[in-house]
Amino acid sequence: MRTVKISDLFEIKYGNSFELINLTECKKTDSDCINFISRTEKNNGISAYVEKLPNIEPNLPKTITVAVGGSVLSTFFQIQPYYTGFHVMILFPKQKMSDIEMLFYAFCIRKNKYRYNYGRQANKTLKDIFIPEKMPNDWNDLSINSLNDLNSKSLIKDGYNSNLSKWKQFGLNTIFDIKGSSTTPQQELEEYGKGGFPYITTQATNNGVGGSYDYFTEKGNVLTIDSAVLGFCSYQPYNFSASDHVEKLIPKFKVNKYIAMFLVTIINREQYRYNYGRKCSQDRMNQRSIRLPVKNNQPDWQFMEDYIKSLPYSSSL
């Protein structure tokens, strides 16, 4: 599949850069109530609803918003008029695109978040990110709700079996060593100064990264899980330090970034099991299992790698 730069397909402009505190919030159902798009990665980027300003027209619908700071590359197709906060860019297609095409490109851009996990903003590099020149025919049949669902539509090459009924349950502790990480207070990290090693926290945004410092305690190429709240899982390719309640899943198999991203997606689909009164503790993780594709009754790691590689954004991982 031929790829091109985002700037080849879209005009890129800064949004309004409004501060929510200076706007009047309203109810979604009120007339003249406008979506306010911020850098959040939730709710299609909508963090509030605000009254329409008398002299400022909202941004046009049928455009794409991209957070270039904060939750970098949180990217969404906007079907209603909106205002934006700071560090949100707007993509205008240079040629007419269908809604599904716009959703497809928002999906592709969002999947480049992996490249911006460690304090690196995208305001200068967004235009140069590579995306497919055309949407694959497979996507014409996708619904809006299925675009972010790993198992909703197989884009894998013919010959691979993605029938979920044939997947099998594996205990997390059979494929990972489940261990805690050393807790490093952020105040201590400040003494080491800024650097290239991520500081992993229990936050469920920005891959769990709360900063980058010149110090690490943990080896990379592992999965981390927040054991304080909802069990958010992320892949850490680099050496890192950690806050309290960050657990490690150390693979007992040969892992790479493709297999890791497959597993992270599967594990995060289980977050509904946890809440503030029922935390994702090590004990619960040791009792937990996930359903995976199999070959000879063992996890089919090659299938997982090939699956992720088959997706449109995989070359950008």
Protein Blocks (a to p, Z undefined) as FASTA:
>chain_A
ZZddfklmpccdddekpafklpccddfklghiacdddfbfgehhpabdcdddfklccdde
hiacddfehjehiacddfbdcdddehiacdddfbdcdfklmmmmmmmmmmmmmmmmnopa
fklmmmmpccdfbdcfklmmpcfklmmgmklpccbdehiacbfklpccddfklmbccddd
ddddfklmmmnopafbdcddfbfgehlpabdcdbdfbdehiacddfklnopacddfbgcd
ddehiacdddfbdcdfklmmmmmmmmmmmmmmpcfklccdfklmmmpccddddeehiacf
klmmmmmmmpmklmmZZ
